[in-house]
């Protein structure tokens, strides 16, 4: 079974009306009884320009355009959603703790949030260092909402090594391209991502319990979890 098939048991736990943020080419396979609205940073025409490697004709046009870094989910009232789905988005945002806080805010009591992040041991991020929790807490406490091109430097160092040694203006063009595409800012394993979730919830003084989890040990790709808000 591939990673999409292994998500199915988690989606079966969802009901009512909710949001899917950043569905891109893998929108959640939900029951027909679920009502879902789509949220993204980019329109599909923008995605076609930024991500030529993706078959954008298969993408879901968003119902809402939202920049999680600068806006959070302020477009949605507190406790307004039965579920929120955030698959392979949190590794791209500047301030993951703030995003997690927003998920808890908009989900109703005993509602669910679905969250997934790639496991670096099974992706092109394999050589990159893990993101430290302390850095994420600092970003939250400072209210950070924007990434600089320099924040993407280790993509050159650990992934696109073929560019190393080129003139700095060429490297800067690469970094600006990574920023425009909102490439991965944060890197986790399945275990360290789950530890981040638990630590961030404790820090935010919110409570949630996992009701369905799959790790890279099972799917060779990602951590995928469905959590219920207390």
Helices and strands as residue ranges (DSSP letters): H 3-11, E 17-21, E 35-40, H 44-50, G 56-58, E 64-65, H 68-71, E 81-87, H 96-106, E 107-118, G 120-122, H 133-141, G 149-152, H 153-158, G 161-163, H 168-181, H 190-204, E 208-214, H 216-219, E 222-229
